[in-house]
Amino acid sequence: MADIHQITITLDMKEHVARSQEVLKELQRRVSELSPRVSEEDALRILLLDMTFDYLKAKSQAQERTE
């Protein structure tokens, strides 16, 4: 028989919540700029590509600053 002990994990999610809200606001801003006639599939593709390229650019710039 195994002896099982209770484990308590406490997570401070304040930083993650704030970052999630920033991402949501940015998504809402970008969606509002899309044409109402764009299909849902195209809108998702546009958002994914734009945000991915923005992320890669920001990551590259951050790496250049640390070098």
C-alpha positions in Angstrom: 0.0 0.0 0.0 1.4 3.4 -1.0 1.5 6.3 1.4 -0.1 9.3 -0.3 0.5 12.8 0.9 -1.6 15.9 0.2 0.0 18.4 -2.1 -1.1 22.1 -2.3 -0.2 24.2 -5.3 -0.8 27.9 -5.3 -0.6 29.8 -8.6 -0.5 33.6 -8.9 -2.4 34.2 -12.2 -2.5 38.0 -12.0 0.2 38.4 -14.6 -1.3 35.8 -16.9 -4.8 37.4 -16.6 -3.3 40.8 -17.5 -1.5 39.4 -20.5 -4.5 37.5 -21.6 -6.6 40.7 -21.5 -3.9 42.4 -23.6 -4.1 39.7 -26.2 -7.9 39.8 -26.2 -7.9 43.6 -26.7 -5.4 43.2 -29.6 -7.6 40.5 -31.2 -10.6 42.7 -30.9 -8.8 45.6 -32.5 -7.6 43.5 -35.4 -11.0 41.9 -35.9 -12.7 45.3 -36.0 -10.3 46.3 -38.9 -11.4 43.3 -41.0 -14.0 43.7 -43.7 -17.4 42.5 -42.7 -17.5 40.5 -45.9 -14.5 38.4 -45.1 -15.3 34.7 -44.4 -14.7 33.3 -40.9 -12.0 31.0 -42.3 -10.2 33.9 -44.0 -10.5 36.0 -40.9 -8.9 33.3 -38.7 -6.1 32.8 -41.3 -5.4 36.5 -41.5 -5.4 36.9 -37.7 -3.2 33.9 -37.2 -0.7 34.9 -39.9 -0.5 38.6 -38.8 -0.1 37.8 -35.2 2.4 35.1 -35.8 4.6 37.4 -38.0 4.3 40.2 -35.4 5.3 37.8 -32.7 8.3 36.5 -34.7 9.4 40.1 -35.4 9.1 41.1 -31.8 11.0 38.0 -30.7 13.8 38.8 -33.2 14.0 42.4 -32.0 14.2 41.2 -28.4 17.0 38.8 -29.2 19.0 41.6 -31.1 18.7 43.8 -28.0 20.1 41.1 -25.7 23.1 40.4 -28.0 
